[in-house]
Amino acid sequence: MNRNNFLIHFAIALVLITIAGVLGQIDRWRSGLRPATSETRDLARNNSGEAKQFRADAEPEVLVRFKSGVSRSEIERLTRRFNDRIEDRIEYVGGLQSIDDLDNADPETVAAQYRALADLVDYAEPNFRIETELPDFRPVAERRDEAPVNSPNDPYFNDQWALFNSGENGGKSRADIDAQKAWEQTKGSEEVVVAVLDTGVDYTHPDLVANMWTRPDNVPQYSDAQLGTFNDRFGFNAQSNLADPMDDNGHGTHCAGVIGAEGDNDLGITGVNWNVQIMPLKFLGRGGFGTTKDAIEAINYAIDRKQNGVNVRIISASWGSTQYSKALEDAIRAAGENGILFIAAAGNSSTNNDSRPHYPSNYDLPNVISVAALDRNDSLSSFSNYGAKTVHVAAPGRDIVSTWLKESFREASGTSMATPHVSGIAALMIAADPEITVETLRKRLLAATDKIDSLNGKVVSGGRINAAKALAK
């Protein structure tokens, strides 16, 4: 073999070795997160029908909560001993750390190492992957039919049966949340901030832009000792540790529109609130994938903003899985202790959450509300989870028209769509009674229902949420 051929073959071999090394590292990255079982029916898929791959690089493998009194120096000594690094400290859950194992060991093995330190550690768990269900979002045609008396001038309002159900399109008259009567009391307030914990929100959408939260000048930029300082003008992206929470999926934008698309602006749809502030908390990526750590980090951000004077009162969470996370439960509890109601989707597996728990909706916390989905006939949707002890209330969730990416509007079904109706009603209640506590807010919400016989033994309240009753004095 002459010298030139030798060099060519040597170069090819070197390239092949490099590619193999990179692929091996990617496999280790992907195994760094233990996947949680998805409870939603509509797994995000690409055009070929194959599940999209989740990128797990730079994600911590485990979440560890150390006991009260364990010093920071002792924690750092332990992590060095295991060849780990502290990726982040969760400020509002004392002792909770996200830890990156530098050896790329199996997450359960790493968690077991810390659990063995029973005198120092309350619990340790893998950083579970969340694969949220993405409904089939369908384009809708704008209609300019004659609208009901005293209704907003938004062109899709006649398609929003959840707000006003006239019985058209095979529906049942008054099988809705009685929004028009509620709007006689209040149409919302720009003083109320609702955080949408999801895929982000398209904060430039023309039907949302007037109701998007922006950080006030008197509120400092978000600063995290481990992650850095963020110019969080529009919210926070915990999925990528960035300030920009722009939605690249659509799910979060759809949920946001239900809560607070601008009303009576001759454009698109009407939100449950005509006036409100939507704060995007992005922890799910383009394919609908995220982790418990990213969800916790986003909740921690919302608490921080509340502590710094932002009136965050509600977190709306249209996602979930069957994987229990003690760390996520503790973060949601901390939100409640800071005056934030957490409203969560019950799930889309047609299963009983009493016997097959779905999280975060199944966390037995005083600030959590779990929401099932109804169709336009007041029947429990075929896909909706239920639970006489664990699912609290039902709301419209089938064929819901709302905002979408690129200034558009689409229709979708799921408990993901039912949840923001309840979040929106909660925001109306806060607008009418700014001093209401989380405890009272939750109690009044669960009492503000229209009883439906078919929901007896299916949801705690036995009924569909009614906005007018929620606002009744």
C-alpha positions as CSV (number, residue, x, y, z in Angstrom):
1,M,0.0,0.0,0.0
2,N,1.5,3.3,-1.0
3,R,1.7,6.3,1.4
4,N,-1.4,8.1,-0.1
5,N,-3.6,5.0,0.2
6,F,-2.4,4.5,3.7
7,L,-3.4,8.0,4.7
8,I,-6.8,7.7,3.0
9,H,-7.6,4.5,4.8
10,F,-6.3,5.8,8.1
11,A,-8.5,8.9,7.7
12,I,-11.6,6.8,7.0
13,A,-10.9,4.6,10.0
14,L,-10.5,7.7,12.2
15,V,-13.9,9.1,11.0
16,L,-15.6,5.8,11.6
17,I,-14.2,5.5,15.2
18,T,-15.3,9.1,15.9
19,I,-18.9,8.4,14.6
20,A,-19.1,5.3,16.8
21,G,-18.0,7.2,19.8
22,V,-20.5,10.0,19.2
23,L,-23.3,7.4,18.8
24,G,-22.3,5.7,22.0
25,Q,-22.4,8.9,23.9
26,I,-25.8,9.7,22.5
27,D,-27.0,6.3,23.7
28,R,-25.7,7.1,27.1
29,W,-27.4,10.5,27.1
30,R,-30.7,8.8,26.1
31,S,-30.4,6.3,28.9
32,G,-29.7,9.0,31.4
33,L,-33.4,9.6,31.9
34,R,-35.8,7.0,33.0
35,P,-39.0,7.3,30.9
36,A,-42.3,7.7,32.6
37,T,-45.4,6.0,31.2
38,S,-47.5,8.5,29.2
39,E,-51.1,8.6,30.1
40,T,-52.3,10.6,27.1
41,R,-53.6,9.0,24.0
42,D,-52.1,11.3,21.4
43,L,-48.3,10.7,21.4
44,A,-46.4,13.3,19.4
45,R,-45.4,11.8,16.1
46,N,-43.6,13.0,13.0
47,N,-44.8,12.7,9.5
48,S,-43.6,9.1,9.2
49,G,-45.7,8.1,12.2
50,E,-42.6,7.2,14.3
51,A,-42.3,8.6,17.8
52,K,-40.0,11.6,18.0
53,Q,-36.7,11.1,19.8
54,F,-36.0,12.9,23.1
55,R,-32.7,14.7,23.6
56,A,-31.5,14.2,27.1
57,D,-28.1,15.9,27.0
58,A,-27.3,18.2,29.9
59,E,-30.2,16.9,31.9
60,P,-29.5,15.8,35.5
61,E,-30.1,12.1,36.2
62,V,-31.5,12.3,39.7
63,L,-33.4,14.5,42.2
64,V,-32.3,14.2,45.8
65,R,-33.9,15.9,48.8
66,F,-31.5,16.1,51.8
67,K,-32.7,16.2,55.3
68,S,-33.1,19.5,57.1
69,G,-29.8,20.5,58.8
70,V,-27.5,18.8,56.2
71,S,-25.1,21.6,55.3
72,R,-24.3,22.7,51.8
73,S,-20.6,21.8,52.3
74,E,-21.7,18.2,53.4
75,I,-23.9,17.9,50.3
76,E,-21.0,19.1,48.1
77,R,-18.7,16.6,49.7
78,L,-21.1,13.7,49.1
79,T,-21.6,14.7,45.4
80,R,-17.8,14.9,44.9
81,R,-17.4,11.5,46.5
82,F,-19.9,10.0,43.9
83,N,-18.3,11.9,41.1
84,D,-21.5,13.9,40.6
85,R,-22.2,17.6,40.3
86,I,-25.1,19.7,41.6
87,E,-26.9,21.0,38.5
88,D,-29.4,23.1,40.4
89,R,-30.7,23.8,43.9
90,I,-34.5,24.2,44.1
91,E,-34.8,27.3,46.3
92,Y,-38.4,26.9,47.4
93,V,-38.2,23.2,48.3
94,G,-35.6,23.1,51.1
95,G,-32.8,20.5,50.5
96,L,-33.9,19.5,47.0
97,Q,-31.1,19.3,44.5
98,S,-30.9,18.1,40.9
99,I,-27.7,16.1,40.4
100,D,-25.8,15.2,37.3
101,D,-23.8,12.0,37.5
102,L,-20.6,12.5,35.6
103,D,-20.1,8.8,35.1
104,N,-23.4,8.6,33.1
105,A,-24.5,5.7,35.3
106,D,-28.1,4.3,35.3
107,P,-30.3,6.9,37.1
108,E,-31.9,4.3,39.4
109,T,-28.5,3.2,40.4
110,V,-27.5,6.7,41.2
111,A,-30.7,7.3,43.1
112,A,-30.1,4.2,45.1
113,Q,-26.7,5.4,46.2
114,Y,-28.3,8.5,47.7
115,R,-31.2,6.6,49.2
116,A,-28.7,4.4,51.1
117,L,-27.7,7.5,53.0
118,A,-30.8,7.3,55.2
119,D,-29.4,9.6,57.9
120,L,-28.8,12.4,55.4
121,V,-31.4,11.9,52.6
122,D,-35.2,12.1,52.7
123,Y,-35.6,10.7,49.2
124,A,-33.8,10.3,45.9
125,E,-35.5,9.5,42.5
126,P,-34.6,9.5,38.8
127,N,-35.3,12.6,36.8
128,F,-38.3,11.0,35.0
129,R,-39.2,11.8,31.5
130,I,-42.6,13.2,30.7
131,E,-44.2,12.4,27.3
132,T,-47.3,14.5,27.2
133,E,-50.2,13.6,24.9
134,L,-50.7,15.9,22.0
135,P,-54.3,16.0,20.6
136,D,-55.1,16.0,16.9
137,F,-55.3,19.7,16.3
138,R,-57.7,20.4,13.4
139,P,-57.9,23.6,11.4
140,V,-61.2,25.4,11.6
141,A,-63.0,27.6,9.2
142,E,-64.1,31.1,10.4
143,R,-67.9,31.6,10.6
144,R,-69.8,34.8,10.7
145,D,-73.2,33.4,11.7
146,E,-75.6,35.5,13.7
147,A,-74.3,35.5,17.3
148,P,-76.4,35.3,20.5
149,V,-77.6,38.6,22.0
150,N,-74.9,40.4,24.1
151,S,-72.2,38.1,22.9
152,P,-68.7,39.2,21.9
153,N,-67.9,40.0,18.3
154,D,-65.2,37.4,17.9
155,P,-65.8,35.4,14.7
156,Y,-65.3,31.9,16.3
157,F,-67.5,32.6,19.2
158,N,-70.4,30.5,17.7
159,D,-68.0,27.5,17.6
160,Q,-67.2,27.9,21.3
161,W,-70.0,25.7,22.7
162,A,-68.1,25.5,26.0
163,L,-68.9,29.2,26.6
164,F,-72.4,29.2,25.1
165,N,-74.2,26.0,24.0
166,S,-77.3,26.7,21.9
167,G,-77.8,23.0,21.1
168,E,-76.4,23.3,17.6
169,N,-74.2,20.6,16.0
170,G,-75.8,17.8,17.9
171,G,-75.2,19.5,21.3
172,K,-77.4,20.0,24.3
173,S,-78.6,23.5,25.1
174,R,-77.0,25.1,28.2
175,A,-74.4,22.2,28.5
176,D,-71.7,24.9,29.0
177,I,-69.9,26.9,31.7
178,D,-72.5,29.7,31.6
179,A,-69.9,32.2,30.6
180,Q,-72.2,35.0,29.5
181,K,-73.9,35.2,32.8
182,A,-70.5,35.2,34.6
183,W,-69.3,38.1,32.4
184,E,-72.1,40.2,33.8
185,Q,-70.1,40.1,37.0
186,T,-66.6,40.4,35.6
187,K,-64.7,39.7,32.4
188,G,-61.4,39.3,34.3
189,S,-58.6,41.6,35.4
190,E,-55.1,42.4,34.1
191,E,-54.0,42.3,37.8
192,V,-54.4,38.5,37.8
193,V,-51.5,36.3,36.5
194,V,-52.2,32.7,35.3
195,A,-49.1,30.6,34.6
196,V,-49.4,28.1,31.8
197,L,-47.0,25.2,32.5
198,D,-46.7,23.6,29.1
199,T,-44.9,23.8,25.7
200,G,-44.7,27.6,26.1
201,V,-47.1,30.2,24.6
202,D,-46.9,32.1,21.3
203,Y,-46.9,35.5,23.0
204,T,-47.0,37.3,19.6
205,H,-50.4,35.8,18.6
206,P,-52.7,38.7,17.8
207,D,-55.5,37.2,19.9
208,L,-53.2,36.8,22.9
209,V,-50.7,39.6,22.8
210,A,-52.8,42.1,24.8
211,N,-53.2,39.6,27.6
212,M,-49.6,38.3,27.8
213,W,-47.6,38.9,31.0
214,T,-44.5,40.9,30.7
215,R,-42.1,41.5,33.5
216,P,-42.7,44.9,35.1
217,D,-39.7,47.3,35.3
218,N,-39.9,47.2,39.1
219,V,-39.4,43.4,39.2
220,P,-35.8,42.2,39.0
221,Q,-34.7,39.7,36.4
222,Y,-34.9,36.1,37.4
223,S,-31.7,34.9,39.0
224,D,-30.7,31.4,40.0
225,A,-27.4,30.7,41.8
226,Q,-26.6,27.7,39.6
227,L,-28.4,28.5,36.3
228,G,-27.6,32.2,36.0
229,T,-29.6,35.4,35.5
230,F,-32.4,35.6,32.9
231,N,-34.0,38.6,31.2
232,D,-37.4,36.9,31.7
233,R,-39.4,39.5,29.8
234,F,-42.2,37.1,28.7
235,G,-41.8,34.2,31.2
236,F,-39.3,31.3,31.4
237,N,-38.1,28.3,29.4
238,A,-37.0,25.6,31.9
239,Q,-36.7,23.1,29.1
240,S,-33.6,24.9,27.7
241,N,-32.8,27.2,30.6
242,L,-33.5,30.2,28.5
243,A,-35.5,33.4,29.0
244,D,-37.6,32.9,25.9
245,P,-40.7,30.7,26.4
246,M,-41.9,30.8,22.8
247,D,-44.1,27.8,21.9
248,D,-42.8,25.6,19.1
249,N,-45.4,22.9,19.5
250,G,-48.8,24.6,19.8
251,H,-50.3,22.8,22.8
252,G,-49.6,25.5,25.3
253,T,-50.8,28.3,23.0
254,H,-54.1,26.4,22.6
255,C,-54.5,26.1,26.4
256,A,-53.6,29.8,26.9
257,G,-56.3,30.9,24.4
258,V,-59.0,29.1,26.4
259,I,-58.0,30.9,29.5
260,G,-57.4,34.4,28.1
261,A,-57.7,35.1,24.4
262,E,-58.8,38.8,24.2
263,G,-62.5,39.2,24.1
264,D,-64.7,41.3,21.8
265,N,-61.8,42.4,19.6
266,D,-63.4,41.2,16.3
267,L,-60.7,38.5,16.0
268,G,-60.6,34.8,16.6
269,I,-62.0,33.4,19.8
270,T,-63.1,34.7,23.2
271,G,-61.2,33.6,26.3
272,V,-62.9,32.7,29.6
273,N,-61.2,35.9,30.7
274,W,-61.3,38.9,28.3
275,N,-58.7,40.5,30.5
276,V,-55.9,38.6,32.3
277,Q,-52.2,38.1,32.2
278,I,-50.8,34.8,30.8
279,M,-47.4,33.8,32.0
280,P,-45.7,31.1,29.8
281,L,-43.8,28.5,31.7
282,K,-42.2,26.2,29.1
283,F,-40.9,22.8,30.2
284,L,-42.1,20.7,27.3
285,G,-40.2,20.8,23.9
286,R,-41.3,20.7,20.3
287,G,-42.2,17.0,20.5
288,G,-44.1,17.3,23.8
289,F,-41.2,15.9,25.8
290,G,-39.9,17.2,29.1
291,T,-38.7,16.1,32.6
292,T,-39.9,16.3,36.1
293,K,-36.9,18.5,36.9
294,D,-37.8,21.0,34.2
295,A,-41.4,21.1,35.5
296,I,-40.1,21.7,39.1
297,E,-37.7,24.4,37.9
298,A,-40.6,26.2,36.1
299,I,-42.8,26.0,39.3
300,N,-39.8,27.3,41.3
301,Y,-39.7,30.2,38.9
302,A,-43.4,31.0,39.4
303,I,-42.9,31.0,43.1
304,D,-39.9,33.3,42.8
305,R,-41.9,35.7,40.7
306,K,-44.7,35.6,43.3
307,Q,-42.1,36.4,46.0
308,N,-40.9,39.4,44.0
309,G,-44.4,41.0,43.7
310,V,-45.9,39.3,40.6
311,N,-49.5,38.3,41.3
312,V,-49.2,34.7,40.1
313,R,-52.3,33.0,41.5
314,I,-52.9,29.9,39.3
315,I,-50.7,27.3,37.5
316,S,-52.6,25.5,34.7
317,A,-51.1,22.1,33.9
318,S,-52.5,20.2,30.9
319,W,-50.2,17.1,31.0
320,G,-49.3,14.1,33.1
321,S,-48.3,10.5,33.4
322,T,-48.6,7.5,35.7
323,Q,-45.1,8.1,37.2
324,Y,-45.2,9.3,40.8
325,S,-42.5,11.9,41.7
326,K,-42.1,13.0,45.3
327,A,-40.0,15.9,44.2
328,L,-42.7,17.2,41.9
329,E,-45.3,16.8,44.6
330,D,-43.1,18.9,47.0
331,A,-42.8,21.6,44.4
332,I,-46.5,21.8,43.9
333,R,-47.0,21.9,47.7
334,A,-44.6,24.8,47.9
335,A,-46.6,26.6,45.2
336,G,-49.7,26.2,47.4
337,E,-47.9,27.5,50.4
338,N,-47.2,30.6,48.4
339,G,-50.8,31.1,47.4
340,I,-50.9,29.4,44.0
341,L,-53.7,27.1,42.9
342,F,-52.6,24.2,40.7
343,I,-55.1,22.9,38.2
344,A,-54.3,19.7,36.4
345,A,-55.6,17.5,33.6
346,A,-57.0,14.1,34.8
347,G,-55.6,12.3,31.7
348,N,-56.9,10.8,28.5
349,S,-56.7,7.0,29.0
350,S,-60.4,6.3,29.9
351,T,-59.2,4.9,33.2
352,N,-60.1,5.3,36.8
353,N,-57.6,7.5,38.6
354,D,-58.7,6.1,42.0
355,S,-57.1,2.7,41.1
356,R,-54.6,3.8,38.5
357,P,-53.2,7.2,39.6
358,H,-52.3,9.9,37.2
359,Y,-49.9,12.7,38.2
360,P,-49.8,15.6,38.9
361,S,-53.6,15.5,39.0
362,N,-53.6,12.8,41.7
363,Y,-51.4,14.5,44.2
364,D,-53.5,14.8,47.4
365,L,-52.7,18.4,48.1
366,P,-54.9,21.3,49.3
367,N,-54.0,23.4,46.2
368,V,-54.6,20.8,43.5
369,I,-57.7,20.4,41.3
370,S,-58.1,17.5,38.9
371,V,-60.3,18.1,35.8
372,A,-62.2,15.6,33.6
373,A,-63.5,16.4,30.1
374,L,-67.1,16.6,28.8
375,D,-68.6,16.7,25.4
376,R,-71.2,19.1,24.1
377,N,-74.0,16.8,25.5
378,D,-72.7,17.0,29.1
379,S,-71.4,13.4,28.8
380,L,-68.0,12.3,30.0
381,S,-65.8,12.2,27.0
382,S,-64.9,8.7,25.9
383,F,-61.2,9.4,26.4
384,S,-61.4,11.1,29.8
385,N,-60.1,9.7,33.0
386,Y,-62.4,9.8,36.0
387,G,-62.3,9.0,39.7
388,A,-64.9,9.4,42.4
389,K,-62.2,10.2,45.0
390,T,-59.4,11.8,42.9
391,V,-61.0,13.7,40.0
392,H,-62.7,16.8,41.3
393,V,-64.7,18.4,38.6
394,A,-65.6,18.1,34.9
395,A,-65.4,20.8,32.2
396,P,-65.9,21.0,28.4
397,G,-63.0,19.3,26.6
398,R,-64.1,18.0,23.3
399,D,-64.0,20.0,20.0
400,I,-62.6,23.1,21.6
401,V,-61.5,25.9,19.3
402,S,-58.6,28.0,20.4
403,T,-55.5,29.9,19.4
404,W,-52.6,28.2,17.5
405,L,-49.2,29.0,16.2
406,K,-48.7,31.5,13.4
407,E,-51.7,33.6,14.1
408,S,-54.1,30.7,13.4
409,F,-56.8,28.8,15.3
410,R,-57.4,25.1,15.7
411,E,-59.8,22.6,17.3
412,A,-58.8,19.9,19.7
413,S,-60.1,17.5,22.3
414,G,-58.7,16.3,25.6
415,T,-58.6,16.9,29.4
416,S,-55.8,19.3,28.3
417,M,-58.6,21.5,26.9
418,A,-61.0,21.0,29.9
419,T,-58.3,22.2,32.4
420,P,-57.9,25.8,31.1
421,H,-61.7,26.3,31.3
422,V,-61.4,25.7,35.1
423,S,-58.2,27.8,35.3
424,G,-60.0,30.6,33.5
425,I,-63.0,30.5,35.9
426,A,-60.6,30.5,38.9
427,A,-59.0,33.7,37.4
428,L,-62.5,35.3,37.1
429,M,-63.1,34.5,40.7
430,I,-59.8,36.2,41.7
431,A,-60.6,39.2,39.6
432,A,-63.9,39.5,41.5
433,D,-62.4,38.8,44.9
434,P,-58.6,39.7,44.8
435,E,-58.1,38.7,48.5
436,I,-59.5,35.2,48.2
437,T,-57.3,32.5,49.6
438,V,-56.3,29.3,47.8
439,E,-58.3,27.3,50.3
440,T,-61.5,29.3,49.7
441,L,-60.9,29.5,46.0
442,R,-60.7,25.7,45.7
443,K,-63.7,25.1,47.9
444,R,-65.9,27.5,46.0
445,L,-64.8,26.1,42.6
446,L,-65.7,22.6,43.6
447,A,-69.1,23.7,44.9
448,A,-69.9,25.8,41.7
449,T,-71.2,22.9,39.6
450,D,-74.3,21.9,37.7
451,K,-75.0,18.4,38.9
452,I,-75.1,15.7,36.2
453,D,-76.5,12.3,37.0
454,S,-74.0,10.5,34.8
455,L,-71.1,12.0,36.7
456,N,-72.2,10.5,40.1
457,G,-69.4,8.1,41.1
458,K,-67.2,9.6,38.3
459,V,-66.0,12.9,39.8
460,V,-65.9,14.2,43.4
461,S,-68.2,17.2,42.7
462,G,-70.6,15.1,40.6
463,G,-71.0,18.0,38.1
464,R,-69.8,20.4,35.4
465,I,-68.1,23.6,36.5
466,N,-70.3,26.7,36.2
467,A,-68.6,30.1,36.0
468,A,-71.8,32.1,37.0
469,K,-72.2,30.0,40.2
470,A,-68.5,30.4,41.0
471,L,-69.0,34.2,41.0
472,A,-72.3,34.2,42.9
473,K,-72.1,35.9,46.2
